[in-house]
Structure formats: C-alpha cells, structure tokens
Amino acid sequence: MGLLVLVGLVVLWAVVSVPVYFAWKLVKGDRATFGGAMGATLGGVVVYCVVYLVVAFALGAV
C-alpha cells in the first residue's frame, strides 16, 4: 500500500510539472529540462509549506 501511494505521488508530481516544463520551454528554449521543471515544482511546494508554517506559528501566538 505504501509503495502504491509513493508511486502515485511521483506520477502526480510529474503530471503537475508538465505545465511548468512547457512554460520554461517557452521562456528559455533549449535550456529547459523536465528534471529542472520537477525541481522547480518541488521547490515551490517546499517554500509554500515553510511560509505556511511560519505564518501559522506567528499568527497562532496572537
């Protein structure tokens, strides 16, 4: 069950990265890579989570 969830998350990550790849391809041309698009997608999620946790902690004290 855990492996199936992990594979599903990786597939979902790849599907979500497709628009990022095409946007990057439109802007940068040949320098765009799908791995770079997946990294940008992962980086966006990490930054979102960090900002969410910091704001939730800061506002939770109010």
N, C-alpha and C positions, 0 to 999 in steps of 0.2 A: 504494500500500500504506500509506504513512504517513497519508494523508488518511482512509483507511478506519479505521485504528486510532484516530485523533483523534475521528472521528465516533462510533465505538463507545464511547470513553471518556466523551464528553459524554452519550450516551444512558444509559450505566451510571450516571453521576453523577446524572442526572435521576431515574432509577428509584430509586436509593438515597435521594434527597431526598424522595420521596413520603411515607414514614412520618414523617419529620421535619416536613413540612408539616402533616400531619393532627394530629400531637401538638401543634404550635404553634397550630393552629386550635382545638383543644380547650381549650387554656390561655388564649389571647389573643383568640379570637373573630375579629372582622372585621379586626384589625390584622395578621393573618398573611398573608404573601405567599409565593409559590413561589420567587421570587428570593431572598428572605430565608432560606428553608429551604435553598436551594442554597448560599448564602453560609455558613450555619452548618455545613453538611456539609463544605464546603471548609476552613473554619476548624478543624474538628475533625481533619481529616486533617493539616493543617499543624502543629498543636500536637502531635499524636501523633508525627509524624516528627521534630520538633525535640527532644521529650523522649527519644525512642528514640536519636537520635544523641548527645545529651549523656550519657545513661546508658551507652551503649556505649563512648563515649570514656573516661568516668570509670572504668568497670569494666575496660576494656582495659588500663589502666595498672597494675592490681593484679597 
